[in-house]
């Protein structure tokens, strides 16, 4: 089994790198995995780094279709039809995951494939001579950033995970690395990778011509989010230090913005396919090509419910991307983000809410639904709300409120002070902490933040209470009563634990 796993990683790496040279597979030993022999020129390294970016497009990693392990795990979306509820995907929404879930295992393998590709780049880049040293540092920073990003997702999803930072070239290497590493060590590596990237000559922001590649603004955004997460989920003794670090890096990201006020950017512009290359709120995105059968976006067509035409010209035969009534009920009266983001489908076979936030009804996308929507991974409203959250934890209430109001004002909503005087608002969000969590929910809905926001905001026991206090009627077939302390983390896939039941120990409750 270990040999099979090693072969899979190598094949994935080969697929990502096989365009480096025509003689890529012409090796002295046809049975050897001499990937390192292909790193000879700067262009070889560039193609390898591009391969790392390319793997992020998949719904099995963090692409637009990765809602199964993010939003569907939260209280925002889910499946609500008999066919879906009978299959493995429903386990995420229904809190009934088991270690043999094939979707979960596919996700695990895909995430480690990204890490393996990044490790190949980082293990071989020093073999190549660069005309300009800064170019090498930028490629290295990109690989480190992507590796850190994937590990950040994995440590929040599974807790302790195997930490591999070098290219694995033998079954002995695989055996030595078939072991879970404690969260603290994983976070240490994440921070180290991101700090190295932060000190590199990356561009300050993404710009026309390089949309889709990371910038220092993206590095600072992720590093700030990592420190904020560590502050609330890791060593309590380091909470203040981590919050101050979060404040530093999030402020760096905020100061890199190229616009004046957030309110200068209409909310709808953020998701307008005609403005995706020019909208200054976007920090980093996965670029899709409108009309292209392979590299287009399908999120608009897939979100749309039967009988509707808001999202795509492609006719739908499904319920679309179903929205929980729990989220529908959380929108404040008159919030224009609700009217833009969701709609009630009135077809007899639907009669429910679906997502309209991602739209492309253009002739370029056409009736095949080959949309031009880029998948937004980072934007400034998120940074601003994380600054509100960080300042709130540090006791800087006035500053936290100012950041919160930037987002509310752009949306056309009353300030926090005014809204707090509304009995309905204050009853639903009695603390600034809950008000910020609410604002993140409605501002960033369906952008795959919600589950991680819940993990960062609540302790495990608080999270259980949070879900159990919700109304079952607002969740359809998904049973809130299934949620227990075990559901903070996913189960380690069975195919991994059986490799070494001691070192690849299962999470509690599974």
PANU-74013 format. One line per field, with one value per residue (C-alpha): residue number from 1; x, y, z. Coordinates in pm, 1 decimal, padded with zeros to 6 digits, always signed. Layout:
PANU-74013
n	(NUM,...)
u	(X,...)
v	(Y,...)
w	(Z,...)
END
This chain:
PANU-74013
n	(1,2,3,4,5,6,7,8,9,10,11,12,13,14,15,16,17,18,19,20,21,22,23,24,25,26,27,28,29,30,31,32,33,34,35,36,37,38,39,40,41,42,43,44,45,46,47,48,49,50,51,52,53,54,55,56,57,58,59,60,61,62,63,64,65,66,67,68,69,70,71,72,73,74,75,76,77,78,79,80,81,82,83,84,85,86,87,88,89,90,91,92,93,94,95,96,97,98,99,100,101,102,103,104,105,106,107,108,109,110,111,112,113,114,115,116,117,118,119,120,121,122,123,124,125,126,127,128,129,130,131,132,133,134,135,136,137,138,139,140,141,142,143,144,145,146,147,148,149,150,151,152,153,154,155,156,157,158,159,160,161,162,163,164,165,166,167,168,169,170,171,172,173,174,175,176,177,178,179,180,181,182,183,184,185,186,187,188,189,190,191,192,193,194,195,196,197,198,199,200,201,202,203,204,205,206,207,208,209,210,211,212,213,214,215,216,217,218,219,220,221,222,223,224,225,226,227,228,229,230,231,232,233,234,235,236,237,238,239,240,241,242,243,244,245,246,247,248,249,250,251,252,253,254,255,256,257,258,259,260,261,262,263,264,265,266,267,268,269,270,271,272,273,274,275,276,277,278,279,280,281,282,283,284,285,286,287,288,289,290,291,292,293,294,295,296,297,298,299,300,301,302,303,304,305,306,307,308,309,310,311,312,313,314,315,316,317,318,319,320,321,322,323,324,325,326,327,328,329,330,331,332,333,334,335,336,337,338,339,340,341,342,343,344,345,346,347,348,349,350,351,352,353,354,355,356,357,358,359,360,361,362,363,364,365,366,367,368,369,370,371,372,373,374,375,376,377,378,379,380,381,382,383,384,385,386,387,388,389,390,391,392,393,394,395,396,397,398,399,400,401,402,403,404,405,406,407,408,409,410,411,412,413,414,415,416,417,418,419,420,421,422,423,424,425,426,427,428,429,430,431,432,433,434,435,436,437,438,439,440,441,442,443,444,445,446,447,448,449,450,451,452,453,454,455,456,457,458,459,460,461,462,463,464,465,466,467,468,469,470,471,472,473,474,475,476,477,478,479,480,481,482,483,484,485,486,487,488,489,490,491,492,493,494,495,496,497,498,499,500,501,502,503,504,505,506,507,508,509,510)
u	(+00000.0,+00281.0,+00435.7,+00103.9,+00069.0,+00421.5,+00352.0,+00037.3,+00224.0,+00494.0,+00241.8,+00065.3,+00396.0,+00486.5,+00156.6,+00214.3,+00570.1,+00567.4,+00572.3,+00914.9,+01118.3,+01057.9,+01309.1,+01150.4,+01094.2,+01417.4,+01603.2,+01896.5,+01694.5,+01337.6,+01225.1,+01360.5,+01157.7,+01429.9,+01209.7,+01499.9,+01679.2,+01420.9,+01520.7,+01780.3,+01652.9,+01457.2,+01166.8,+01163.6,+01113.1,+00844.4,+00648.8,+00679.7,+00548.1,+00264.9,+00183.2,+00142.0,-00099.2,-00289.0,-00373.0,-00552.3,-00821.7,-00964.5,-01273.3,-01081.5,-00840.1,-00954.2,-01115.4,-01466.1,-01610.5,-01459.6,-01774.4,-01828.5,-01556.2,-01628.2,-01971.8,-02166.2,-01997.9,-02124.5,-02471.4,-02488.0,-02550.3,-02622.5,-02810.3,-03180.4,-03302.7,-03350.1,-03092.3,-02812.4,-02907.4,-02860.5,-02495.8,-02156.9,-02153.8,-02443.1,-02216.0,-02044.6,-02365.8,-02530.6,-02230.2,-02226.6,-01883.9,-01705.8,-01335.1,-01414.6,-01588.4,-01435.0,-01488.6,-01291.3,-01007.9,-00996.2,-00971.1,-00686.5,-00490.5,-00545.0,-00419.3,-00106.1,-00051.3,-00025.0,+00218.9,+00425.3,+00453.2,+00559.6,+00820.3,+00958.1,+01006.9,+01166.9,+01392.5,+01529.1,+01528.8,+01885.2,+02009.6,+01915.1,+02117.3,+01912.8,+02020.0,+01840.4,+01846.5,+01517.2,+01340.2,+01448.9,+01330.5,+00989.9,+00941.6,+01053.6,+00812.1,+00522.5,+00587.7,+00626.5,+00305.3,+00101.9,+00241.5,+00158.3,-00192.5,-00268.5,-00128.9,-00336.9,-00649.3,-00549.8,-00455.8,-00794.0,-00979.0,-00796.3,-00585.8,-00258.3,-00146.2,+00173.4,+00419.4,+00636.3,+00864.2,+01101.8,+01067.1,+01004.8,+01201.1,+01176.8,+00946.9,+01173.8,+01099.5,+00728.8,+00751.0,+00942.3,+00682.4,+00372.7,+00300.5,+00081.9,+00254.4,+00112.1,-00075.1,+00177.3,+00459.5,+00244.6,+00162.5,+00530.9,+00610.0,+00322.8,+00448.5,+00808.2,+00706.0,+00495.8,+00756.0,+01010.3,+00764.8,+00697.0,+01066.1,+01085.2,+01074.4,+00716.3,+00509.0,+00315.5,-00019.9,-00147.0,-00177.7,-00296.6,-00089.4,-00016.1,-00366.6,-00381.7,-00025.3,+00038.1,+00164.1,+00294.9,-00060.2,-00173.7,+00114.1,+00036.4,-00334.1,-00271.9,-00010.1,-00246.7,-00526.0,-00293.5,-00190.4,-00553.6,-00648.9,-00359.0,-00463.4,-00807.2,-00740.4,-00384.5,-00170.1,-00373.3,-00054.2,+00052.8,-00285.4,-00187.8,+00140.3,-00038.9,-00305.7,-00040.8,+00128.1,-00209.1,-00262.1,+00078.3,+00035.9,-00330.6,-00244.1,+00035.3,-00216.6,-00467.5,-00208.4,-00125.0,-00472.7,-00487.1,-00826.8,-00945.0,-01252.1,-01421.4,-01746.6,-01593.1,-01624.1,-01983.0,-02042.5,-02165.3,-01839.1,-01652.9,-01838.6,-01877.8,-01701.3,-01631.9,-01439.1,-01253.7,-00916.7,-00960.8,-01157.4,-00914.5,-01079.6,-00948.4,-00620.6,-00589.2,-00805.5,-00801.8,-00842.3,-01098.9,-01143.4,-01491.2,-01606.0,-01324.2,-01453.0,-01158.1,-01058.7,-01395.9,-01596.3,-01902.3,-02009.3,-02281.6,-02442.4,-02408.2,-02557.9,-02872.6,-03196.7,-03448.1,-03660.9,-03427.5,-03218.9,-03033.6,-02697.8,-02644.9,-02792.6,-02743.6,-03077.4,-03069.6,-03231.0,-03141.9,-03209.7,-02893.2,-02671.1,-02917.3,-02917.5,-03017.3,-03308.7,-03083.3,-02872.6,-03177.3,-03316.0,-02989.5,-02990.7,-03106.3,-03411.0,-03314.4,-02963.9,-02894.7,-02640.5,-02928.3,-03106.9,-02784.4,-02660.9,-02969.2,-03311.9,-03618.4,-03674.5,-04045.1,-04039.1,-04272.0,-03979.4,-03769.7,-03959.9,-03646.2,-03351.8,-03047.6,-02723.6,-02716.8,-02392.9,-02189.1,-02338.5,-02244.6,-02539.7,-02326.9,-02315.1,-01949.4,-02051.4,-02345.2,-02584.0,-02299.9,-02238.5,-01866.9,-01852.0,-01582.3,-01614.3,-01277.1,-01270.2,-01190.8,-00959.7,-00880.6,-01040.7,-01022.9,-01361.4,-01225.6,-00906.8,-01109.9,-01334.8,-01032.8,-00888.0,-01216.3,-01195.4,-00832.2,-00887.1,-01194.9,-00992.1,-00721.2,-00979.2,-00962.9,-01341.0,-01362.5,-01114.2,-01285.8,-01616.7,-01464.6,-01350.4,-01686.3,-01863.0,-01649.7,-01814.7,-02162.0,-02146.9,-02042.7,-02341.2,-02575.6,-02648.3,-02664.0,-02352.9,-02296.7,-02390.4,-02721.2,-02797.8,-02720.7,-03009.1,-03243.0,-03390.9,-03396.3,-03029.6,-02909.0,-03104.5,-02948.3,-02596.9,-02564.2,-02184.8,-01937.7,-01783.7,-02113.8,-02178.8,-01847.5,-01920.6,-02260.7,-02108.9,-01857.9,-02141.1,-02351.5,-02061.4,-01857.7,-02141.9,-02058.1,-01692.6,-01586.3,-01503.7,-01794.0,-01681.9,-01336.0,-01489.0,-01694.0,-01387.6,-01193.6,-01474.4,-01591.4,-01431.7,-01538.9,-01800.4,-01928.0,-01957.1,-02169.2,-02396.4,-02411.1,-02539.3,-02775.2,-02937.5,-03039.0,-03378.8,-03384.9,-03663.2,-03409.1,-03179.3,-03399.9,-03281.4,-02944.6,-02968.6,-02820.8,-02845.0,-02566.2,-02317.5,-02088.2,-01739.1,-01587.1,-01714.8,-01464.5,-01226.8,-01274.8,-01185.0,-00846.4,-00923.3,-00921.5,-00672.9,-00426.3,-00479.0,-00436.1,-00085.5,+00022.9,-00257.7,-00018.2,+00149.8,-00155.8,-00393.1,-00760.8,-00929.5,-01147.8,-01504.3,-01440.3)
v	(+00000.0,+00240.7,+00173.8,+00243.2,+00570.5,+00673.4,+00589.3,+00801.6,+01107.1,+01061.5,+01023.9,+01341.8,+01523.4,+01390.4,+01505.4,+01852.9,+01871.4,+01670.9,+01979.5,+02086.8,+01911.7,+01676.6,+01435.0,+01452.1,+01075.6,+00980.3,+00872.8,+00638.3,+00407.0,+00365.5,+00240.6,+00540.6,+00848.2,+01099.2,+01404.2,+01614.5,+01554.4,+01773.0,+02087.4,+02243.7,+02586.4,+02876.0,+02780.9,+02429.8,+02582.2,+02819.9,+02532.2,+02335.9,+02628.0,+02671.0,+02305.6,+02382.8,+02666.0,+02444.7,+02187.0,+02456.4,+02476.0,+02137.4,+02100.8,+01826.3,+02091.2,+02454.1,+02546.2,+02676.2,+02326.0,+02259.4,+02355.9,+01997.8,+02034.2,+02400.5,+02556.9,+02230.4,+02142.8,+02469.1,+02608.7,+02791.8,+02533.2,+02167.0,+01905.3,+01876.7,+01620.4,+01247.2,+01145.2,+01352.4,+01259.8,+00892.9,+00927.7,+00986.1,+01365.4,+01400.8,+01283.2,+01623.8,+01820.5,+01563.2,+01528.1,+01157.3,+01118.1,+00786.5,+00713.9,+00515.4,+00809.0,+00806.6,+01180.0,+01259.2,+01030.0,+01189.6,+01530.6,+01411.4,+01268.3,+01578.5,+01807.8,+01600.9,+01598.4,+01977.8,+01955.4,+01693.1,+01919.3,+02214.9,+01996.1,+01888.4,+02251.7,+02347.2,+02040.0,+02104.6,+02478.9,+02520.3,+02302.3,+02571.0,+02882.1,+03202.8,+03511.3,+03726.6,+03595.4,+03770.3,+03544.6,+03238.1,+03391.4,+03467.3,+03111.7,+02975.1,+03206.8,+03094.6,+02726.3,+02797.2,+03000.4,+02729.9,+02460.5,+02672.6,+02741.8,+02373.0,+02277.3,+02556.5,+02402.8,+02052.7,+02134.2,+02299.1,+02009.1,+01715.5,+01852.6,+01659.1,+01568.0,+01425.7,+01709.8,+01653.3,+01931.5,+01749.2,+01547.1,+01180.3,+00952.1,+00603.9,+00371.9,+00422.8,+00795.7,+00720.3,+00487.6,+00746.5,+01013.4,+00801.0,+00963.1,+01245.7,+01559.0,+01767.1,+02081.3,+02310.7,+02183.9,+02212.2,+02573.6,+02643.0,+02524.5,+02725.5,+03041.5,+02972.9,+02927.4,+03242.0,+03456.0,+03345.8,+03440.9,+03774.3,+03858.1,+03779.6,+04021.9,+03934.7,+04221.8,+04427.1,+04340.1,+04138.2,+04346.6,+04317.4,+04053.5,+03853.5,+03806.4,+03474.7,+03476.3,+03561.4,+03896.4,+04029.3,+04141.7,+03778.5,+03655.2,+03909.2,+03826.5,+03454.9,+03506.7,+03736.9,+03480.1,+03205.3,+03405.8,+03496.7,+03128.4,+03029.3,+03293.0,+03139.3,+02769.0,+02697.0,+02775.4,+03010.4,+03142.5,+03281.5,+03434.7,+03800.8,+03756.9,+03581.5,+03851.6,+04122.4,+03934.8,+03897.1,+04270.2,+04342.7,+04128.0,+04209.1,+04578.5,+04523.8,+04365.8,+04645.5,+04914.4,+04755.3,+04834.3,+05049.5,+05208.2,+05472.1,+05346.9,+05010.0,+05195.2,+05320.0,+04965.5,+04845.7,+04502.2,+04372.5,+04477.3,+04213.9,+03936.6,+04106.1,+03890.0,+04199.1,+04362.2,+04065.8,+04186.2,+04542.6,+04528.6,+04662.4,+04468.7,+04137.3,+04026.9,+03680.0,+03463.6,+03151.9,+03273.1,+03111.0,+03165.5,+03242.5,+03013.3,+02763.3,+02405.2,+02318.1,+02635.9,+02806.6,+02833.9,+02616.0,+02768.7,+02989.1,+02705.3,+02463.9,+02709.1,+02773.4,+02596.2,+02451.8,+02714.6,+03004.1,+03227.2,+03455.3,+03277.4,+03117.9,+03062.0,+02690.3,+02535.1,+02363.2,+02032.7,+02037.0,+02222.5,+02421.9,+02524.2,+02493.5,+02757.0,+02673.0,+02864.4,+02931.6,+03161.1,+03309.7,+03408.6,+03569.4,+03839.4,+04171.2,+04333.4,+04538.9,+04399.0,+04424.0,+04143.6,+03905.0,+04008.1,+03970.3,+03646.3,+03424.1,+03380.3,+03167.6,+02924.3,+02877.8,+02572.4,+02300.8,+02062.6,+02316.0,+02571.4,+02665.4,+02907.9,+02881.7,+03078.2,+03365.8,+03532.9,+03392.1,+03486.0,+03478.4,+03500.8,+03644.4,+03513.8,+03432.4,+03173.8,+03067.5,+02779.6,+02545.0,+02748.3,+02802.6,+03096.7,+03354.3,+03382.0,+03381.5,+03197.3,+03461.2,+03332.3,+03664.0,+04006.9,+04318.7,+04288.2,+03968.2,+04146.6,+04431.8,+04197.4,+04003.1,+04335.3,+04398.9,+04055.4,+04093.7,+04435.8,+04307.0,+04030.7,+04281.6,+04501.6,+04778.8,+04797.0,+05137.1,+05038.4,+04702.4,+04879.9,+05117.0,+04823.0,+04649.8,+04965.4,+04985.8,+04667.8,+04755.9,+05101.6,+04964.2,+04728.6,+05019.1,+04894.5,+05104.5,+05133.5,+04888.2,+05151.4,+05224.0,+04857.3,+04766.3,+04988.8,+04770.0,+04504.5,+04241.1,+04295.1,+04309.8,+03995.8,+03803.9,+03945.4,+04058.8,+04092.3,+04253.5,+03910.3,+03768.9,+04081.8,+04036.4,+03666.3,+03763.8,+04022.1,+03771.3,+03527.8,+03760.1,+03943.0,+03633.4,+03386.0,+03089.8,+03194.1,+02894.8,+03086.7,+03000.1,+02661.4,+02793.8,+03105.8,+02885.4,+02679.3,+02997.5,+03162.3,+02880.8,+02619.3,+02263.3,+02260.1,+02603.2,+02481.5,+02186.1,+02418.1,+02660.9,+02397.8,+02235.0,+02571.7,+02614.7,+02515.1,+02175.6,+02306.0,+02535.7,+02250.4,+02013.8,+01654.5,+01725.1,+01632.5,+01887.2,+01632.3,+01439.2,+01715.9,+01621.6,+01709.9,+01471.2,+01686.3,+01964.7,+01753.2,+01512.3,+01147.0,+01043.1,+00835.2,+00462.0,+00396.7,+00616.0,+00484.3,+00124.4,+00206.3,+00251.1,+00252.6,+00383.7,+00669.8,+00744.7,+00739.1,+00814.5,+01129.9,+01078.6,+00966.7,+00786.4)
w	(+00000.0,+00079.9,-00258.1,-00430.7,-00246.2,-00345.7,-00709.3,-00706.4,-00581.8,-00842.3,-01122.0,-01014.1,-01009.4,-01352.0,-01495.1,-01358.5,-01484.5,-01805.9,-02025.4,-01898.0,-02167.0,-02456.3,-02305.0,-01961.5,-01945.0,-02120.8,-01810.9,-01763.9,-01541.8,-01676.1,-01334.9,-01145.6,-01051.7,-01143.0,-01147.9,-01027.2,-01359.8,-01535.6,-01345.7,-01570.9,-01676.7,-01530.4,-01753.6,-01607.7,-01264.6,-01391.3,-01546.8,-01224.4,-01020.1,-01271.0,-01207.7,-00837.5,-00917.5,-01161.7,-00895.1,-00692.9,-00961.1,-00863.1,-00651.6,-00473.0,-00341.1,-00296.1,-00629.0,-00684.7,-00652.2,-00308.6,-00118.4,+00001.1,+00268.7,+00341.1,+00295.3,+00297.0,+00625.0,+00771.7,+00828.6,+00493.4,+00221.7,+00178.6,-00018.0,+00033.3,-00218.2,-00176.7,-00435.5,-00284.4,+00067.4,-00012.8,-00111.9,+00046.5,-00003.8,+00238.2,+00519.5,+00528.3,+00566.9,+00792.8,+01028.0,+00960.4,+00800.1,+00830.8,+00764.7,+00448.7,+00277.1,-00072.8,-00127.7,+00185.3,+00078.4,-00266.1,-00101.6,+00121.8,-00172.9,-00385.3,-00108.7,-00059.4,-00435.8,-00422.0,-00131.2,-00316.5,-00619.7,-00405.6,-00234.6,-00571.6,-00670.4,-00339.8,-00334.0,-00683.4,-00739.6,-00611.6,-00898.5,-01151.2,-01227.0,-01255.7,-01449.0,-01192.4,-00831.4,-00756.3,-01005.0,-00812.6,-00485.5,-00634.3,-00761.5,-00426.0,-00243.9,-00462.7,-00388.6,-00015.8,-00010.7,-00184.9,+00044.7,+00350.2,+00221.3,+00171.3,+00510.9,+00666.8,+00518.0,+00625.0,+00984.1,+01033.8,+00870.6,+01029.7,+01315.8,+01330.3,+00976.8,+00824.7,+00771.4,+00464.6,+00340.2,+00104.4,-00212.4,-00131.4,-00362.8,-00213.2,-00024.4,+00275.9,+00258.7,+00250.8,+00549.1,+00751.3,+00675.6,+00733.4,+01068.1,+01190.7,+01318.8,+01602.5,+01503.7,+01671.8,+01450.3,+01138.4,+01224.3,+01286.6,+00934.2,+00785.5,+00951.2,+00845.7,+00481.0,+00481.0,+00654.0,+00396.2,+00121.3,+00292.8,+00268.7,-00102.4,-00398.8,-00491.1,-00636.0,-00383.0,-00542.9,-00834.6,-01148.7,-01507.0,-01680.4,-01365.8,-01228.2,-01047.1,-00910.2,-00547.4,-00424.3,-00095.7,-00020.4,-00049.8,+00166.4,+00438.5,+00422.9,+00472.9,+00742.2,+00930.1,+00906.0,+01027.0,+01333.3,+01405.8,+01387.6,+01610.8,+01864.6,+01912.8,+01856.7,+01971.6,+02279.7,+02498.9,+02652.3,+02315.4,+02232.0,+02274.7,+02086.9,+01801.0,+01789.7,+01767.6,+01484.3,+01312.6,+01346.5,+01193.5,+00885.1,+00824.5,+00848.7,+00596.6,+00360.5,+00415.5,+00352.8,+00017.7,-00118.6,-00429.5,-00357.5,-00112.4,+00070.6,+00040.9,-00025.4,-00351.6,-00488.6,-00545.1,-00395.8,-00730.1,-00899.9,-00698.6,-00884.0,-01223.6,-01484.5,-01694.0,-01407.8,-01263.3,-01392.7,-01273.1,-00947.2,-00683.4,-00400.5,-00532.0,-00375.0,-00528.3,-00750.1,-00964.7,-01321.1,-01550.0,-01922.4,-02045.9,-02325.4,-02280.9,-02232.4,-02004.9,-01821.8,-01785.5,-01465.6,-01407.3,-01076.6,-01227.2,-01420.3,-01129.3,-00879.6,-01080.4,-01000.9,-01246.3,-01417.3,-01333.9,-01560.0,-01317.3,-01318.9,-01658.4,-02002.2,-01946.4,-01846.4,-01511.2,-01424.5,-01054.0,-00730.0,-00785.3,-00496.7,-00211.0,+00067.5,+00424.2,+00566.3,+00864.7,+00645.4,+00473.1,+00812.6,+00921.6,+00656.6,+00798.3,+00645.3,+00342.4,+00306.3,-00069.1,-00042.1,+00013.9,-00306.1,-00501.5,-00342.8,-00317.8,-00476.0,-00415.4,-00703.1,-00765.7,-00992.0,-00860.8,-00820.7,-00626.5,-00415.6,-00228.2,-00214.0,-00437.8,-00486.7,-00738.2,-00626.1,-00914.5,-01249.8,-01615.1,-01850.9,-02130.5,-02485.3,-02419.0,-02161.3,-02375.6,-02328.1,-02234.7,-01920.1,-01986.6,-01747.6,-01694.5,-01317.3,-01144.8,-00813.1,-00550.7,-00278.7,-00107.6,-00109.1,+00104.0,+00276.0,+00430.9,+00543.8,+00692.0,+00887.9,+01014.9,+01131.9,+01312.2,+01472.3,+01575.1,+01729.4,+01909.9,+02074.5,+02167.6,+02337.1,+02076.6,+02050.9,+01883.2,+01612.6,+01562.5,+01515.4,+01259.3,+01048.3,+01084.2,+00970.3,+00654.6,+00532.5,+00656.6,+00501.4,+00163.4,+00179.0,+00257.1,+00607.8,+00927.9,+01142.6,+01423.9,+01682.8,+01511.4,+01449.9,+01811.5,+01916.8,+01710.4,+01944.0,+01668.0,+01581.2,+01940.3,+02028.9,+01740.1,+01783.3,+02145.9,+02134.0,+01895.7,+01842.3,+01715.8,+01510.7,+01328.9,+01272.9,+01131.0,+00899.6,+00768.9,+00704.2,+00490.4,+00322.9,+00232.6,+00184.2,-00042.7,-00073.5,+00139.7,+00457.4,+00687.0,+00826.6,+00907.8,+01065.3,+01297.0,+01392.4,+01470.6,+01667.8,+01893.8,+02114.4,+02039.7,+02316.7,+02211.6,+01853.3,+01961.1,+02156.9,+01865.0,+01624.3,+01871.2,+01947.5,+01585.2,+01448.9,+01278.3,+01054.2,+00886.2,+00782.3,+00586.0,+00596.9,+00761.2,+01130.2,+01369.7,+01648.4,+01477.4,+01556.7,+01846.5,+01965.4,+01710.5,+01423.1,+01479.8,+01270.5,+00984.7,+01027.2,+00894.7,+00581.9,+00655.9,+00376.2,+00566.5,+00918.9,+00805.3,+00679.3,+01041.3,+01301.9,+01567.7,+01383.6,+01170.5,+01467.1,+01411.5,+01542.5,+01853.0,+01792.2,+01465.9)
END
